[in-house]
Amino acid sequence: MRAIKKVSYRFSLWEIVFFTILFIFSSYLMWKTFRVNSSGNMQIATRLWSDFAATLPLIRSFSFGSNFPPEYPIFAGPPIRYHFIFFMLVGFLEKAGIRIDWALNSLSVLGFFLLCLAIYLLGKKVFKSKSVGAVSVFLFLFNGSFGFLEFFKKHPLSINTPLEILNSKEFSSFGPYDGKIVSAFWSLNIFTNQRHLALGYAAFLFLILSIYVFSKNPEKFTWTKTLLIGIFLGLFPFVHLSIFVMSGVSLIIFLVIYPKLRIKIFIMGCIALILALPQFLYMGKSQIQIEIFRPGYLLDKLTPFNFLKYWFLNIGVASILAPIGFILTKRYQRKTLIPFLVFFIVGNLFQFAPDMPTNHKFFNLFLIGANMFTAYFLVKLWKTKYIGQIATFLLLIPLTLTGIIDLFPILNDRFITLEDIPNNKAANFIEKSTPKDTVFLNALFLYDPANIAGRKIYLGWPYFSWGAGYDTTKRDQIMKNMLSPEDVNVFCTLITTEGIDFIEIQQPNNLIDTPVDYLFFDANFTKIYFDPKTNFSIYDPFPTCSKLTSVLKRSL
């Protein structure tokens, strides 16, 4: 009788050390950018300040507020159009008594570590090489774009270059926002800002890894695993909508290239679609008209030369090495990673959100796949002794230099302190004195005290809600009408229609291009909170509005 070979899942000592280093790095990256100080206030790295103005309200709407059925807490009213599960879990952890930095950073560290682990395991399994897996992770952590050329334009190469890199506080290139070609989206900054992204990518890579394993051993693809993976994927529209779409595209590709798995992949996809449909129906259609077919990504003028130049500068030397690695690999290895190439094509042809730069999610995943072929080539080149090893070392310089330079602006970033409850007097009052499902006509676009206290506001910084598909133009005009109303009757009608419970007013006004009639609110409504230090007031409009309603009913 033939002996049954046992499969060993043990890792070698160097792999355990490697994983430990990755976990420590993941922890340092997340804790370096967000924490709570000894005074109980949040310290947010300046590069996170903008994105966290949407992140923290979402977390607090679940920990301190009542957000069921879920709404976007900076655009109260309609169903949420933003994938919220990750931040809901953070909110539940805080609600259970875990401090917000521990709650957010623990899940962020887990997500980023799992992403690094998934890259390693996929590279190791597909290419049958631990070295390919490790190099793939290294290339992921330190992006290979030609952004370093922009750095050397400002800091010419000299004996001081190492110190200038170590002390760097600006990314080498931050396109399109600084007018440069090399994108802002290749540095690790996207993972410290978008804390849910790494976990979504990790889940996607583990899906690819699972399908690869099943393609080699179809008997392992049991109906139980089919059901479980289908259910897992079906939850993803609320976890990360883009990852759900990319997973669906990948399943369609695998239906074609893996005929032995076809039936079970089809069933898996059907299960996922059935579970996802209610989530899509809940989120509804975007309120913003989007031109779906938009070739060229961020290029103003699409020509073959401009396209090749853009991606050569953004991908770097890997744009040459990855195709070589692709050619050198075996057919079954290339098949598994086809979805990554499709994402590059899709991201360059179509627009799925009002803000075109958000297509970077397709390209970040594409680069993970491309890096594996680059890693395969480098490992193969290294085996050619002396000349090959020297060449490998020299190639690693342009393949990682931008990523090394761009790590230090994150590590050298300064903190902005955000007063939290109980130090934030207005937020403390709101948290203690208003119902958890209250909606405020807000005085601030960013980090409004009502959001810090877990309450929803009428209109936060419009970019966030616009990017999620809400009609912020219409709401902005209604907000202007409410803050400079024609009379009390008009105002009361507006706030009743829009679901407003309380009004915040601050002098001077912090709302850009939104005039406020301060005398109107003082003359007509009950002021329930006032901070003379910040000139921040909260009004309860309903004693006045309910009186007007009663008078109107009697007159009728």
C-alpha angles and dihedrals in degrees: 000000000000113000116245110240113228118222113230119212095183119127124221122248093256090051090053090050089047092051090048091053090049091051092049090048091048091051094048092048094054098039091046090062104040133026145132117249129220091270092059095251124131118248112205123186111243091242089058095044096094100043094041089060084076097032100055096049089053092051094045093048086068100036102041101012140050111252107165121152084031120250130177100263092214092051105037121197115040124070115280116271096188127086102253110167096101092052092043088057090050089050092050090051090052090046088054089058103268113134112252096246091052091045095050099035095047092058091040092052091047092050096048093044091049089050091054090045092050091051090051095047094046092049092045095047100042096043095032090231132112088201092059089050093050095045090048089057091047092052090048093053094047110040120219103218122131091249088118088074088066090050092054091049087064096033111034114212110273144134087283094058096101091052092045090054093047092050096041116134100174129066113248090240131001105185137208091014096056095038094253127127100232109084129244091223102077098071124085087254090093090062095048089049100039098044095179095053099080093053090051092050091047091054090050093051092048087053090053090046092050093051090049092052091047091050089058094042110025090176088068090060095087125177089249091058090045090055095044095048090046091053091046092052091045090064094056104090087072092038098048120336096200092052090051090054092047091048090052091051089050093051090053089052092048090050087063102040100039107052093170090060095039100107095047093044088051092050090046091053092048091052090049093049093048091052093042097050096077089050092053091046091050094050091047130194121323113264088214122080110235128195097225099193106061113146122199102043105224098354114122092201116029114211128144090251095048091047094051092044093050095051095039090057092043099044096034125191089345087073085073101031098046093058089048090051089047091055093047095052126087123262096253090053092052092048094057093055098045092107091065091059090047090055090056090053095044093047090053095049109037141046118212102174135038089253109065095200089069086077084082086094089072093049095046089058091044089055091052089057093042090051090059092059090045089050091050090053093047093050091049091048091049090059089065096085124234102348092042093046093049090048091049091051092049092048092051090063097067090033093062109015097094091048091051092048092046093051093068098060085060094047093043095046119125126228131246112210118226116195110234133192124322094020091051100076097194093047090046091053092047093048093051101036108038134063115263094244095052121138119212131203090226133226095201132050094203127046095350112190090239090059092047087054092051097255125129124248131209099238127359124183100330096222093070096051093040089053089053091054103262123140098245094166092065093044093047090057092049089050090053090050091052095049094047102029128179093231142331095273092054091047094050091049091051097049091046091051093046096045097243117164104175137015127223121202128182130183119244094035114245095191109102114236091354114118118207126208098217095178091055093060095043091050099046112029142056114256108217098173136026132170111194091195094061099020087234117154136183121203131197105214099184102082088060097037093047090051091052090049091051092049091049092050092050092049090053 
